[in-house]
């Protein structure tokens, strides 16, 4: 009962292309949101 695995909890592989792509997409999305709020707020 003490040994369980969950894909949402387990650490992902740090050397995969999907890992790098995910971080790149999320980084661009955050920067885009910041720029959009800045431009629309002025």
C-alpha positions as CSV (number, residue, x, y, z in Angstrom):
1,X,0.0,0.0,0.0
2,X,3.0,2.3,0.5
3,X,4.3,1.9,-3.0
4,X,2.3,3.9,-5.5
5,X,3.2,5.9,-8.5
6,X,1.5,8.9,-10.0
7,X,2.6,10.6,-13.2
8,X,1.6,14.0,-11.8
9,X,3.8,13.5,-8.8
10,X,6.8,11.7,-10.2
11,X,9.6,14.0,-11.4
12,X,9.8,14.1,-15.2
13,X,13.0,13.3,-17.2
14,X,15.1,16.5,-17.4
15,X,16.9,15.6,-20.6
16,X,14.0,15.0,-22.9
17,X,12.9,17.2,-25.8
18,X,9.4,17.4,-24.5
19,X,10.7,18.7,-21.2
20,X,12.6,21.5,-22.9
21,X,9.7,22.3,-25.2
22,X,7.3,22.5,-22.3
23,X,9.5,24.9,-20.4
24,X,10.0,27.0,-23.5
25,X,6.3,27.2,-24.3
26,X,5.4,28.1,-20.7
27,X,8.1,30.7,-20.6
28,X,7.0,32.3,-23.8
29,X,3.4,32.2,-22.5
30,X,4.3,34.0,-19.3
31,X,6.3,36.6,-21.1
32,X,3.5,37.1,-23.6
33,X,1.0,37.6,-20.8
34,X,3.2,40.1,-19.0
35,X,3.7,42.1,-22.2
36,X,0.0,42.0,-23.1
37,X,-1.0,43.3,-19.7
38,X,1.7,46.0,-19.9
39,X,0.7,47.1,-23.4
40,X,-3.1,47.0,-22.8
41,X,-2.7,48.7,-19.4
42,X,-0.9,51.8,-20.9
